[in-house]
Amino acid sequence: MVDLLGELVICIVTLCFGLLISFQMAHIYHVRKITRIARRCIDSGTIAPVLVELEKVHQMGYVKDVDIDEPMKE
């Protein structure tokens, strides 16, 4: 019974560490991507790289159409 309980605890701890590592890797990926976009904005002196990335995200369907003239709903 102790062996089964020990193996269960090891499985849970391993799963938690795996989730933590995957979140860290995703965070590093997105920070690097944002850093590249910011560097391109500084080099070009415009916000065009940000607008290009927003257009890519919009085309992939991750962002819904937003009407900027419509007042915000609370």
N, C-alpha and C positions, 0 to 999 in steps of 0.2 A: 504494500500500500504506500509506503514511504517512497519507493522508487517511482511509482506512478505519479505521486504528488510532486516529486522533484522534477520529473520530466515535464509535467504540466507547467510548473513555474518557469522552467527554462524556455519552454515554447512561448509563453506569454512575454517574457523579457526579450527574447529574440524578435518577436513580432513588434514590440514597442520600439526597439532600437532600429529595426528596419524602417518603420514609419518615420521615425525621427530623421534618419539619414536621407530618406527620399524627400522629405520636406526641405531639408538643408540643401540638397542638390537642386531642387526646383527654385529655391530662393536665390542661390548663386547664379543659376542660369538667367533668371529674370533681372537680377541686379546688373549682370554683365550686359544684357541687352539694353537696359535703360541707360547704362553708362555710355555704350556706343552711340545711342541716339542723341544723348546730351552732348557728347563730343562732336558729333556731326553738326548739331545745331550751333554750337559755339564756333566751329570752323567756318560754317556757311553764313553765320550771322542772321539766320532766319529760323522760323519754326517749321519750315518745309519738311524736314525729316520726321517730325512728330506727326504732321498731317498725312504723310505717306504711310506711316505705320498704322494710324487710325483707319485709313482707307483699306489697308490690307485686312485688319481685324473685322471691319464692317463687311467686306466681301466674303469673309469666311463664315459670317453669320453669327458671330459671337456677340455683336452689339445690335440692338434694335434701332430702328429709325427714331430719332428724337426730333421733335419740333421745338426749335429754340424760342419761337414766338408764343408757345403755349405756356401759361403760368404753371408753376410747380404746384403739385397736389400735396396737401399735408395730411 
